[in-house]
Amino acid sequence: MTDLSASDVRPMYVGGEWTHGRGGNPPMATFDPTTGREIARVTAATAADVDDAVLAAQRGAAQWRALSWTARATVLREMAKRIRDDVERLCLIDVENAGIPISAARRDVLRAADEIEYFAGIAGEVKGSTIPAPAGGLAYTLREPYGVVGRIIPFNHPFNFAAAKVAAPLAAGNAVILKAPDQAPLGPLALAELVGDLFPAGVLNVLTGTGIEVGHAISSHPKIPRIGFIGSVPAGQAVMRAGAEHIKHVTLELGGKNPMIICEDMDPKLAAREAINGMNMRKTMGQSCQSNSRVFVHESIAEEFVAELERIVRGIEIGDPREESTEMGPVAFEAHFDRVLTHIDQAREDGARLVFGGGRPEGREEGYFIAPTVFDGVTPEMRLFHNEVFGPVMAVCRWSDEDEMIEQINATEFGLTARIWTNDLGRANRIVSKVDAGFVWINESGRKDRGIPVGGFKLSGLGKESCLEEIISYTREKSVTTTFAVHA
């Protein structure tokens, strides 16, 4: 493995080599959000560097595709093993570069290994079918890899997304050009350092640089026919626009303003605990597109529910994410810190009642720490009701009429996830049929077992991930007809 700390500016991984590219852009600084201090500088790639990565990926893809699916699966299993064996070092990189509490970062790393093993296990399911044909003929379909795939990932799970989201395209026989997040590039570079030598040169490439330049160059490149993107709605729209000229196959996992529906038959204390769990306050500081950032609680239990929410968030341990006891660390970077505080100020201006939080936690004057924040009395007229914060800010909305509540839930541009809490399963399934969301939990906080399709409706995205549909989406279907005997 290459020692990435040996250089003042950390290189990228392209074509099986560590490189600073062709140059032209100044290096990019990356920071520790716990302190706000610079911890490293990385190469800022250019569009020309994307061209070089594509050429390398095309060469590597030819070799990788030629292997049997079982041979590729063996490599992926070794990839997962190396990750498991190095979990403590890898999780500390995300702690330092993204502010993720170490216990959550450790789970992120191990879950990435799980996903890689999952796709290694189902790689043989990427297959065609036979179709009835007239006597003397044969009709069948083939599944073939696209060749070169671009994967663009966000800052909230840097190592997890880097490792897990290359698994399906690799298992299907593609080469991958991975765009590391601008704000937290060190985890993806560590992935290349750890496992790059397992693949033919050019099969796994990791580029660092800005989304505006590098992300756009990947999305618009005529030789990258398949793009997988995770991030914000505006960025996802930009990816689609960039790919439109070449009619790329684009899948997107984008934002959410996800509801948690609490019915009057629920224990309000249990519901409050699960609302915090579903909000991912303790794992990602609410920096998750699938968090239940809008909680619709029946008015008959709302007072007790909100009181319990306040009690819980007051007890969350905020501190250095390197400490095992820490439950909440900082948000990932300064601009995002400022953006979350702006959403909090707007909620105050619009008349929402601040229950707890609303700014820096006491004793945390450096870094990008925001106290777990709860607003009560949030209504559809308020900006917090509709806008995705992507931080530790929960909006509590009270309801009494089920139909009106569902209408309010669906009155957003998002449709990613929803959670329904009730002891009446008939009612739960009735609500499921009416809610616009691609993933719904009933009496669950957010567990996602491998194989269950993950993806949203409306502006929350296109396509499904972490399932058979994902690996198939990294292939193209070819139809073939054959006549056995040709007569003069």
C-alpha positions as CSV (number, residue, x, y, z in Angstrom):
1,M,0.0,0.0,0.0
2,T,1.1,3.6,-0.7
3,D,1.7,5.9,2.3
4,L,-0.7,8.7,1.4
5,S,0.7,10.9,4.2
6,A,4.2,11.0,2.7
7,S,3.3,13.8,0.3
8,D,2.2,17.4,1.2
9,V,-0.6,17.0,-1.4
10,R,-2.3,13.7,-1.5
11,P,-2.5,12.2,-5.0
12,M,-5.5,10.6,-6.8
13,Y,-5.7,6.9,-7.9
14,V,-6.0,6.5,-11.6
15,G,-5.1,3.5,-13.8
16,G,-3.5,1.7,-10.9
17,E,-1.1,4.6,-10.1
18,W,-1.0,7.4,-7.6
19,T,-1.0,10.7,-9.5
20,H,-1.3,14.4,-9.2
21,G,-2.8,14.5,-12.6
22,R,-2.0,17.0,-15.3
23,G,-2.1,20.0,-12.9
24,G,-3.7,23.3,-13.5
25,N,-5.8,23.6,-10.3
26,P,-4.4,24.5,-6.8
27,P,-4.7,21.8,-4.2
28,M,-7.9,21.6,-2.1
29,A,-7.7,21.8,1.7
30,T,-9.7,19.4,3.8
31,F,-10.6,19.9,7.4
32,D,-11.3,18.3,10.8
33,P,-14.8,19.5,11.6
34,T,-14.2,19.0,15.3
35,T,-11.7,21.8,15.3
36,G,-12.1,23.5,12.0
37,R,-8.4,23.1,11.3
38,E,-6.9,21.9,8.0
39,I,-5.7,18.3,8.2
40,A,-4.6,17.6,4.6
41,R,-4.5,18.9,1.0
42,V,-5.6,16.8,-1.9
43,T,-5.2,17.1,-5.7
44,A,-7.9,19.0,-7.5
45,A,-8.5,17.2,-10.7
46,T,-9.4,18.8,-14.0
47,A,-11.6,17.7,-16.9
48,A,-8.4,16.5,-18.6
49,D,-7.8,14.2,-15.6
50,V,-11.2,12.8,-16.1
51,D,-10.3,12.0,-19.7
52,D,-7.2,10.1,-18.5
53,A,-9.3,8.2,-16.0
54,V,-11.7,7.2,-18.7
55,L,-8.9,5.9,-20.9
56,A,-7.5,3.9,-18.0
57,A,-11.0,2.6,-17.1
58,Q,-11.7,1.5,-20.7
59,R,-8.5,-0.6,-20.7
60,G,-9.2,-2.0,-17.2
61,A,-12.9,-2.8,-18.0
62,A,-11.9,-5.1,-20.9
63,Q,-9.8,-7.2,-18.6
64,W,-12.3,-7.2,-15.7
65,R,-15.3,-8.1,-17.9
66,A,-13.3,-11.1,-19.3
67,L,-13.2,-12.7,-15.9
68,S,-16.0,-15.1,-14.8
69,W,-18.5,-13.7,-12.4
70,T,-17.1,-16.1,-9.8
71,A,-13.6,-14.7,-10.2
72,R,-14.9,-11.2,-9.8
73,A,-16.9,-12.2,-6.7
74,T,-13.7,-13.7,-5.2
75,V,-11.9,-10.4,-5.6
76,L,-14.9,-8.5,-4.0
77,R,-14.9,-10.9,-1.0
78,E,-11.2,-10.2,-0.5
79,M,-11.9,-6.5,-0.7
80,A,-14.5,-6.9,2.1
81,K,-12.0,-8.9,4.1
82,R,-9.4,-6.3,3.9
83,I,-11.9,-3.7,5.0
84,R,-13.0,-5.7,8.0
85,D,-9.3,-6.4,9.0
86,D,-8.5,-2.7,8.9
87,V,-11.8,-1.3,10.4
88,E,-10.2,0.7,13.2
89,R,-7.9,2.7,11.0
90,L,-10.6,3.2,8.4
91,C,-13.2,4.4,10.8
92,L,-10.8,6.9,12.4
93,I,-10.4,8.6,8.9
94,D,-14.1,9.4,8.8
95,V,-14.0,10.5,12.4
96,E,-11.3,13.0,11.6
97,N,-12.5,14.1,8.2
98,A,-16.3,14.0,8.5
99,G,-16.9,14.3,12.3
100,I,-18.7,11.0,12.5
101,P,-18.7,9.6,16.1
102,I,-16.3,6.6,16.2
103,S,-19.0,4.0,17.1
104,A,-21.1,5.1,14.1
105,A,-18.1,5.3,11.8
106,R,-17.1,1.8,12.8
107,R,-20.6,0.6,11.9
108,D,-20.4,2.4,8.6
109,V,-17.1,0.6,7.6
110,L,-18.5,-2.8,8.6
111,R,-21.8,-2.2,6.7
112,A,-19.8,-1.3,3.6
113,A,-18.1,-4.7,3.8
114,D,-21.5,-6.3,4.2
115,E,-22.8,-4.7,1.0
116,I,-19.7,-5.7,-0.9
117,E,-20.2,-9.3,0.2
118,Y,-23.9,-9.1,-0.7
119,F,-23.2,-8.1,-4.3
120,A,-20.4,-10.7,-4.6
121,G,-23.0,-13.2,-3.6
122,I,-25.6,-12.2,-6.2
123,A,-23.3,-11.5,-9.1
124,G,-24.4,-14.7,-10.7
125,E,-28.0,-13.4,-10.9
126,V,-27.0,-10.9,-13.6
127,K,-28.1,-13.1,-16.4
128,G,-30.4,-13.2,-19.4
129,S,-33.3,-15.4,-20.3
130,T,-34.5,-17.6,-23.1
131,I,-37.7,-16.8,-25.0
132,P,-39.9,-19.2,-26.9
133,A,-39.0,-19.3,-30.6
134,P,-40.2,-21.1,-33.7
135,A,-38.8,-24.6,-34.3
136,G,-35.2,-24.4,-35.6
137,G,-34.5,-21.2,-33.8
138,L,-33.4,-19.8,-30.5
139,A,-34.1,-16.4,-28.9
140,Y,-32.4,-15.2,-25.8
141,T,-31.1,-12.1,-24.0
142,L,-27.7,-11.3,-22.5
143,R,-26.8,-8.9,-19.7
144,E,-23.6,-7.0,-20.5
145,P,-21.8,-4.4,-18.4
146,Y,-21.8,-0.8,-19.5
147,G,-18.0,-0.7,-19.4
148,V,-17.2,2.6,-17.6
149,V,-19.4,3.8,-14.7
150,G,-19.2,7.1,-12.9
151,R,-20.1,7.1,-9.2
152,I,-20.4,10.5,-7.3
153,I,-20.9,10.4,-3.6
154,P,-21.6,12.9,-0.8
155,F,-19.9,13.8,2.4
156,N,-22.1,12.2,5.1
157,H,-20.8,8.6,4.8
158,P,-17.5,9.0,2.9
159,F,-15.9,5.6,3.3
160,N,-19.1,3.7,3.4
161,F,-20.4,5.2,0.2
162,A,-17.0,4.9,-1.5
163,A,-16.7,1.2,-0.8
164,A,-20.4,0.1,-0.8
165,K,-21.4,2.0,-3.9
166,V,-18.7,0.7,-6.2
167,A,-19.7,-2.9,-5.3
168,A,-22.7,-3.4,-7.7
169,P,-21.0,-1.9,-10.8
170,L,-17.8,-3.9,-10.1
171,A,-19.7,-7.1,-9.5
172,A,-21.5,-6.6,-12.8
173,G,-18.2,-6.3,-14.7
174,N,-17.7,-2.6,-15.0
175,A,-14.7,-0.3,-14.3
176,V,-15.6,2.6,-11.9
177,I,-14.5,6.2,-11.7
178,L,-15.4,7.3,-8.2
179,K,-15.7,11.0,-7.5
180,A,-14.8,11.6,-3.8
181,P,-16.8,14.3,-1.9
182,D,-15.3,17.7,-2.0
183,Q,-15.4,18.1,1.8
184,A,-14.4,14.6,2.9
185,P,-12.1,13.0,0.4
186,L,-9.8,11.0,2.7
187,G,-12.0,7.9,3.2
188,P,-12.3,7.2,-0.6
189,L,-8.5,7.7,-1.0
190,A,-8.0,5.2,1.9
191,L,-10.2,2.7,0.0
192,A,-8.0,2.9,-3.1
193,E,-4.9,2.6,-0.9
194,L,-6.2,-0.5,0.7
195,V,-7.8,-2.5,-2.2
196,G,-6.6,-0.9,-5.4
197,D,-4.1,-3.6,-6.1
198,L,-6.8,-6.3,-6.1
199,F,-8.1,-5.1,-9.5
200,P,-6.6,-4.8,-13.0
201,A,-5.2,-1.3,-13.5
202,G,-8.0,1.1,-14.3
203,V,-10.9,-0.9,-12.8
204,L,-11.1,1.2,-9.7
205,N,-10.2,4.9,-10.0
206,V,-10.7,7.6,-7.3
207,L,-10.7,11.3,-8.3
208,T,-10.6,14.3,-6.0
209,G,-11.7,17.8,-6.9
210,T,-14.8,19.9,-7.1
211,G,-18.2,18.7,-8.0
212,I,-18.6,21.7,-10.3
213,E,-15.6,20.7,-12.4
214,V,-14.9,17.0,-11.9
215,G,-18.5,15.9,-11.2
216,H,-19.6,17.8,-14.3
217,A,-16.8,16.3,-16.4
218,I,-17.8,12.8,-15.3
219,S,-21.6,13.4,-15.8
220,S,-21.1,14.9,-19.3
221,H,-18.3,12.6,-20.6
222,P,-19.3,10.8,-23.8
223,K,-17.4,7.7,-22.8
224,I,-19.1,7.2,-19.4
225,P,-22.6,5.9,-20.3
226,R,-23.7,5.1,-16.7
227,I,-23.8,7.5,-13.7
228,G,-24.8,6.7,-10.1
229,F,-25.2,9.8,-8.0
230,I,-26.0,10.5,-4.3
231,G,-26.5,14.0,-3.1
232,S,-28.7,17.1,-3.1
233,V,-31.6,17.7,-5.5
234,P,-30.0,20.6,-7.3
235,A,-26.8,18.6,-7.8
236,G,-28.8,15.6,-9.0
237,Q,-30.6,17.8,-11.5
238,A,-27.3,19.1,-12.7
239,V,-26.1,15.5,-13.2
240,M,-29.2,14.7,-15.3
241,R,-28.8,17.8,-17.4
242,A,-25.1,17.1,-18.0
243,G,-25.9,13.5,-19.0
244,A,-28.8,14.3,-21.2
245,E,-26.8,15.1,-24.4
246,H,-25.4,11.6,-24.5
247,I,-28.6,9.9,-23.2
248,K,-26.8,8.4,-20.2
249,H,-28.4,5.9,-17.8
250,V,-28.6,8.0,-14.6
251,T,-29.8,6.9,-11.2
252,L,-30.1,9.3,-8.3
253,E,-30.6,9.1,-4.6
254,L,-31.5,12.7,-3.5
255,G,-33.0,14.6,-0.7
256,G,-35.9,14.0,1.6
257,K,-38.2,15.7,4.1
258,N,-39.4,12.4,5.5
259,P,-42.4,12.0,7.8
260,M,-42.8,9.9,10.9
261,I,-46.5,9.4,11.6
262,I,-47.4,8.7,15.3
263,C,-50.9,7.6,15.9
264,E,-52.8,8.1,19.1
265,D,-52.6,4.4,20.2
266,M,-48.8,4.6,20.6
267,D,-46.9,5.0,23.8
268,P,-45.6,8.6,23.5
269,K,-42.3,7.8,25.3
270,L,-41.5,4.9,23.0
271,A,-42.4,7.1,20.0
272,A,-40.1,9.9,21.2
273,R,-37.2,7.5,21.6
274,E,-37.8,6.1,18.1
275,A,-38.2,9.6,16.6
276,I,-34.7,10.4,17.8
277,N,-33.3,7.1,16.4
278,G,-35.0,7.7,13.1
279,M,-33.7,11.2,12.9
280,N,-30.1,9.8,13.2
281,M,-29.2,12.4,15.7
282,R,-26.6,10.1,17.3
283,K,-25.2,8.6,14.2
284,T,-24.8,11.3,11.6
285,M,-26.0,14.5,13.4
286,G,-29.1,14.4,11.2
287,Q,-27.0,14.4,8.1
288,S,-29.0,11.7,6.4
289,C,-31.4,12.1,3.5
290,Q,-33.6,9.3,5.1
291,S,-34.0,10.9,8.5
292,N,-37.5,11.6,9.8
293,S,-37.1,15.3,10.0
294,R,-40.9,15.9,10.1
295,V,-42.7,14.2,13.0
296,F,-46.5,14.1,12.8
297,V,-47.8,13.3,16.2
298,H,-51.5,12.9,17.1
299,E,-52.5,15.9,19.2
300,S,-53.9,13.7,22.0
301,I,-50.4,12.5,22.9
302,A,-48.4,15.4,21.6
303,E,-47.6,17.1,25.0
304,E,-46.2,14.0,26.5
305,F,-44.3,13.2,23.3
306,V,-42.7,16.6,23.1
307,A,-41.7,16.5,26.8
308,E,-40.1,13.2,26.3
309,L,-38.2,14.4,23.2
310,E,-36.8,17.3,25.2
311,R,-35.7,15.0,28.0
312,I,-33.9,12.7,25.5
313,V,-32.1,15.3,23.5
314,R,-30.9,17.1,26.7
315,G,-29.2,13.8,27.6
316,I,-27.4,13.2,24.3
317,E,-23.6,13.2,24.8
318,I,-22.1,15.8,22.5
319,G,-18.3,15.8,22.2
320,D,-15.1,14.7,20.5
321,P,-16.1,12.1,18.0
322,R,-12.9,10.2,18.7
323,E,-14.3,9.3,22.2
324,E,-16.4,6.1,22.4
325,S,-18.8,7.8,24.7
326,T,-19.7,10.5,22.2
327,E,-23.1,10.3,20.6
328,M,-23.1,13.4,18.6
329,G,-20.2,15.1,16.9
330,P,-20.0,18.2,14.6
331,V,-21.7,18.6,11.2
332,A,-19.3,18.0,8.4
333,F,-18.0,21.4,7.3
334,E,-18.3,25.1,7.9
335,A,-20.6,26.1,5.0
336,H,-23.0,23.4,6.1
337,F,-22.8,24.5,9.7
338,D,-23.8,28.0,8.5
339,R,-26.6,26.6,6.3
340,V,-28.2,24.6,9.2
341,L,-28.1,27.7,11.5
342,T,-29.9,29.7,8.8
343,H,-32.7,27.1,8.7
344,I,-32.9,27.3,12.5
345,D,-33.2,31.1,12.3
346,Q,-35.9,30.9,9.7
347,A,-37.9,28.5,11.9
348,R,-37.8,31.0,14.7
349,E,-38.8,33.8,12.4
350,D,-41.8,31.8,11.1
351,G,-43.1,31.2,14.6
352,A,-42.1,27.6,15.4
353,R,-41.6,27.0,19.1
354,L,-38.0,26.1,20.0
355,V,-38.1,23.2,22.5
356,F,-34.4,22.6,22.7
357,G,-31.1,23.5,21.0
358,G,-31.0,26.2,18.3
359,G,-27.3,26.8,18.2
360,R,-23.9,25.7,19.5
361,P,-24.0,23.4,22.5
362,E,-22.6,24.9,25.7
363,G,-18.8,24.5,25.9
364,R,-18.2,23.9,22.2
365,E,-16.8,27.2,20.8
366,E,-14.7,25.7,18.1
367,G,-15.6,23.3,15.3
368,Y,-19.0,22.9,13.7
369,F,-21.1,21.6,16.6
370,I,-24.9,22.2,16.6
371,A,-27.0,21.1,19.5
372,P,-29.8,18.6,18.8
373,T,-32.7,20.9,18.0
374,V,-36.4,20.4,18.2
375,F,-39.2,22.7,17.1
376,D,-42.8,22.2,18.0
377,G,-45.9,23.6,16.3
378,V,-44.5,23.5,12.8
379,T,-47.2,24.1,10.2
380,P,-47.3,24.0,6.4
381,E,-46.9,27.8,6.1
382,M,-43.4,27.5,7.6
383,R,-40.2,27.0,5.7
384,L,-39.0,24.3,8.1
385,F,-42.1,22.2,7.1
386,H,-40.8,21.9,3.5
387,N,-37.1,22.6,3.3
388,E,-34.5,19.8,3.8
389,V,-32.1,20.9,6.6
390,F,-29.8,17.9,6.5
391,G,-28.8,18.5,10.1
392,P,-29.9,17.8,13.7
393,V,-33.2,19.7,13.4
394,M,-36.5,18.0,14.0
395,A,-39.9,19.6,13.2
396,V,-42.9,18.4,15.3
397,C,-46.2,18.8,13.5
398,R,-49.5,18.0,15.4
399,W,-52.5,16.4,13.7
400,S,-56.0,15.2,14.4
401,D,-57.5,14.4,11.0
402,E,-55.8,11.5,9.2
403,D,-56.7,12.6,5.6
404,E,-55.6,16.2,6.3
405,M,-52.3,14.9,7.8
406,I,-51.6,12.7,4.7
407,E,-52.4,15.6,2.4
408,Q,-49.8,17.7,4.3
409,I,-47.2,15.0,4.2
410,N,-47.5,14.6,0.4
411,A,-47.5,18.4,-0.2
412,T,-43.7,18.5,-0.7
413,E,-41.4,17.9,-3.6
414,F,-39.8,14.9,-1.8
415,G,-40.8,11.3,-1.5
416,L,-37.9,9.3,-0.1
417,T,-39.0,7.5,3.2
418,A,-41.8,7.5,5.7
419,R,-42.3,5.8,9.1
420,I,-45.6,4.8,10.6
421,W,-46.1,4.0,14.3
422,T,-49.3,2.4,15.3
423,N,-50.6,-0.8,16.9
424,D,-53.3,-1.0,14.2
425,L,-51.7,-2.8,11.2
426,G,-54.8,-2.3,9.1
427,R,-54.5,1.4,9.6
428,A,-50.8,1.3,9.0
429,N,-51.2,-0.4,5.6
430,R,-54.0,2.0,4.6
431,I,-51.6,4.9,5.3
432,V,-48.8,3.2,3.4
433,S,-51.0,3.1,0.3
434,K,-51.6,6.9,0.5
435,V,-48.1,8.2,1.4
436,D,-45.8,9.3,-1.4
437,A,-42.5,7.6,-0.4
438,G,-40.2,5.0,-1.9
439,F,-39.4,3.2,1.4
440,V,-41.8,2.9,4.3
441,W,-41.2,1.5,7.8
442,I,-44.1,0.3,10.0
443,N,-43.0,0.4,13.7
444,E,-39.3,0.6,12.7
445,S,-36.8,3.4,13.0
446,G,-34.9,2.8,9.8
447,R,-33.4,-0.7,9.5
448,K,-32.5,-1.6,5.9
449,D,-31.7,-5.2,5.4
450,R,-29.7,-6.2,2.3
451,G,-31.8,-6.9,-0.7
452,I,-34.6,-4.5,0.1
453,P,-34.8,-1.9,-2.7
454,V,-33.9,1.6,-1.5
455,G,-34.9,4.7,-3.5
456,G,-37.4,7.5,-3.6
457,F,-40.3,9.1,-5.5
458,K,-40.6,12.6,-7.0
459,L,-37.5,14.8,-6.5
460,S,-36.0,12.2,-4.1
461,G,-34.5,10.2,-6.9
462,L,-34.6,7.6,-9.6
463,G,-33.7,3.9,-9.4
464,K,-33.1,1.5,-6.6
465,E,-30.0,0.5,-4.6
466,S,-28.7,-2.2,-2.2
467,C,-30.7,-4.9,-4.1
468,L,-30.8,-7.1,-7.2
469,E,-32.3,-4.2,-9.2
470,E,-29.1,-2.2,-8.5
471,I,-26.6,-4.7,-9.9
472,I,-28.9,-5.3,-12.9
473,S,-29.0,-1.5,-13.5
474,Y,-25.3,-1.6,-14.2
475,T,-25.8,-3.8,-17.2
476,R,-27.5,-3.4,-20.6
477,E,-29.8,-6.0,-22.1
478,K,-29.0,-7.4,-25.5
479,S,-31.6,-9.5,-27.4
480,V,-30.4,-12.3,-29.8
481,T,-32.3,-14.5,-32.2
482,T,-30.7,-17.5,-34.0
483,T,-31.8,-19.7,-36.9
484,F,-30.1,-23.1,-36.7
485,A,-30.5,-24.1,-40.4
486,V,-30.1,-21.7,-43.3
487,H,-31.5,-23.1,-46.6
488,A,-30.5,-21.8,-50.1
